Amino acid sequence: MKRLLAALTLALLLSLVAAVGAASATHSEGQGPNNDFVNGTAKLVLVPDTALQIHVNAKSGPNGEDPQGHFFARQEGFFDVDISGTVTCLNVNGNRAVFGGVVEQSRLPTVQEGSGVLIEVQDNGEPNEADRADGFLVPPPPPASCPERVFTNLTSQGNFVVHDAML
């Protein structure tokens, strides 16, 4: 149990360091990093007093090539959710990003390891609550490429930094 707690603490610290570095990036057209990325966290209230937390740190080349990163979804309360995995695709267009991933760890019987996720986020600037996200699970295999858009209405609130690299 101590090992698991230490590993989760380390993962959280690494996520915070990556998010702070990304938050300092400029979003001006033609300036900033040469890669696309999305970093941040959202909370989706499924049941009163219970929120699902979705977190991502993902990056890729400017055309979605070589996607890298990790994600997790956690919830305690009505029912416990704890899934995490690796990013398999990223598609950034302006202030929106769609990422997909493979579930590598799951403590939820209905979510099997090897299944996938597809999540869309929207960076609406400040204040933090202005950003939106939504997503869903997909059966195996996980997505190898991400569509440009998944949803017309994003429901959860959060704080994301989305960067669309200019070619």
C-alpha positions as CSV (number, residue, x, y, z in Angstrom):
1,M,0.0,0.0,0.0
2,K,2.9,2.4,0.8
3,R,4.4,1.7,-2.6
4,L,1.1,2.5,-4.3
5,L,0.7,5.7,-2.4
6,A,4.3,6.7,-3.1
7,A,3.8,6.0,-6.9
8,L,0.6,8.0,-7.0
9,T,2.2,10.9,-5.2
10,L,5.2,10.8,-7.6
11,A,2.8,10.7,-10.6
12,L,0.8,13.7,-9.2
13,L,4.0,15.7,-8.7
14,L,5.3,14.9,-12.2
15,S,1.9,15.9,-13.6
16,L,2.0,19.2,-11.7
17,V,5.5,20.0,-12.9
18,A,4.5,19.2,-16.5
19,A,1.4,21.4,-16.2
20,V,3.3,24.3,-14.8
21,G,5.7,24.2,-17.7
22,A,3.0,24.1,-20.2
23,A,1.0,26.9,-18.6
24,S,3.9,29.3,-19.3
25,A,3.7,28.6,-23.0
26,T,2.3,31.3,-25.4
27,H,-0.8,30.7,-27.5
28,S,0.0,33.3,-30.0
29,E,-0.2,32.2,-33.6
30,G,3.2,31.3,-35.0
31,Q,4.9,31.5,-31.5
32,G,5.6,29.0,-28.8
33,P,6.6,25.3,-28.8
34,N,6.8,23.4,-32.1
35,N,4.6,20.6,-30.8
36,D,0.8,20.3,-30.0
37,F,-0.1,19.7,-26.4
38,V,-2.9,19.5,-23.9
39,N,-2.5,19.6,-20.1
40,G,-5.0,19.9,-17.4
41,T,-7.8,18.6,-15.2
42,A,-11.6,18.6,-15.3
43,K,-14.3,17.5,-12.9
44,L,-17.6,16.0,-14.1
45,V,-20.4,15.7,-11.4
46,L,-22.1,12.5,-12.1
47,V,-24.0,12.1,-8.8
48,P,-24.5,14.9,-6.2
49,D,-21.4,15.3,-4.0
50,T,-19.4,12.9,-6.3
51,A,-17.2,14.1,-9.1
52,L,-15.2,12.3,-11.7
53,Q,-11.8,13.9,-12.1
54,I,-10.1,13.6,-15.5
55,H,-6.5,14.6,-15.9
56,V,-4.2,14.6,-19.0
57,N,-0.7,15.5,-20.0
58,A,-0.3,14.8,-23.7
59,K,1.9,16.1,-26.6
60,S,2.5,15.3,-30.2
61,G,4.1,16.7,-33.3
62,P,2.2,19.5,-35.0
63,N,0.3,17.0,-37.2
64,G,-0.5,14.6,-34.3
65,E,2.5,12.4,-35.0
66,D,4.4,10.6,-32.2
67,P,1.7,11.1,-29.5
68,Q,3.0,10.8,-25.9
69,G,1.6,11.3,-22.5
70,H,-0.7,9.9,-19.8
71,F,-4.2,10.3,-18.4
72,F,-6.2,9.2,-15.5
73,A,-9.8,9.3,-14.3
74,R,-10.6,9.0,-10.6
75,Q,-13.7,9.2,-8.4
76,E,-14.4,8.3,-4.8
77,G,-17.8,8.2,-3.3
78,F,-21.0,6.7,-4.9
79,F,-18.8,4.2,-6.7
80,D,-15.0,4.2,-7.0
81,V,-13.3,4.8,-10.3
82,D,-9.5,4.6,-10.8
83,I,-8.3,4.1,-14.4
84,S,-5.1,5.3,-16.0
85,G,-3.2,4.8,-19.2
86,T,-1.1,6.1,-22.0
87,V,-2.1,8.5,-24.8
88,T,-2.3,6.9,-28.2
89,C,-3.5,9.8,-30.3
90,L,-3.8,13.6,-30.2
91,N,-5.6,16.0,-32.5
92,V,-5.3,19.7,-31.6
93,N,-7.2,22.4,-33.6
94,G,-7.1,25.9,-32.1
95,N,-8.3,25.8,-28.5
96,R,-9.7,22.3,-28.8
97,A,-7.9,19.0,-28.4
98,V,-9.1,15.4,-28.8
99,F,-7.0,12.7,-27.2
100,G,-7.3,9.0,-27.1
101,G,-5.6,6.4,-25.0
102,V,-5.3,2.9,-23.9
103,V,-6.4,1.9,-20.3
104,E,-3.4,0.2,-18.7
105,Q,-4.7,0.1,-15.1
106,S,-8.3,-0.2,-14.0
107,R,-9.8,-0.9,-10.6
108,L,-13.3,-0.8,-12.1
109,P,-14.7,-4.2,-13.1
110,T,-16.7,-2.8,-16.0
111,V,-13.6,-1.2,-17.6
112,Q,-11.1,-3.7,-18.8
113,E,-7.4,-3.1,-19.4
114,G,-6.7,-2.7,-23.1
115,S,-9.9,-0.7,-23.7
116,G,-9.7,2.9,-24.8
117,V,-10.8,6.4,-24.1
118,L,-11.6,9.3,-26.3
119,I,-11.8,12.7,-24.6
120,E,-12.2,16.2,-26.0
121,V,-11.2,19.3,-24.1
122,Q,-11.6,23.0,-24.8
123,D,-9.3,25.8,-23.5
124,N,-11.4,28.9,-23.0
125,G,-8.8,30.9,-21.2
126,E,-9.3,32.3,-17.7
127,P,-11.1,32.0,-15.4
128,N,-10.2,28.3,-14.8
129,E,-13.9,27.1,-14.7
130,A,-14.4,28.3,-18.3
131,D,-12.7,25.3,-19.8
132,R,-14.7,22.2,-20.8
133,A,-14.2,18.5,-21.3
134,D,-16.1,15.3,-22.0
135,G,-15.3,11.8,-23.0
136,F,-16.2,8.2,-23.2
137,L,-14.8,4.7,-23.1
138,V,-14.2,2.7,-26.3
139,P,-13.9,-1.0,-26.7
140,P,-10.5,-2.5,-27.6
141,P,-8.4,-1.7,-29.6
142,P,-7.8,1.8,-28.3
143,P,-7.9,4.7,-30.9
144,A,-4.8,5.0,-33.1
145,S,-6.0,8.3,-34.6
146,C,-8.2,11.0,-33.2
147,P,-11.0,12.8,-34.9
148,E,-11.0,16.6,-35.0
149,R,-14.2,16.8,-32.9
150,V,-16.2,14.4,-30.8
151,F,-18.9,16.4,-29.1
152,T,-21.0,19.4,-29.9
153,N,-21.5,20.2,-26.2
154,L,-18.8,19.7,-23.6
155,T,-20.3,19.2,-20.1
156,S,-17.6,19.2,-17.4
157,Q,-15.7,22.2,-16.0
158,G,-11.9,22.3,-15.6
159,N,-8.7,24.0,-16.4
160,F,-6.7,23.1,-19.5
161,V,-3.9,24.5,-21.5
162,V,-4.2,23.6,-25.2
163,H,-1.5,24.6,-27.7
164,D,-1.8,24.2,-31.4
165,A,1.7,24.3,-32.9
166,M,2.0,26.4,-36.1
167,L,3.7,24.6,-39.0
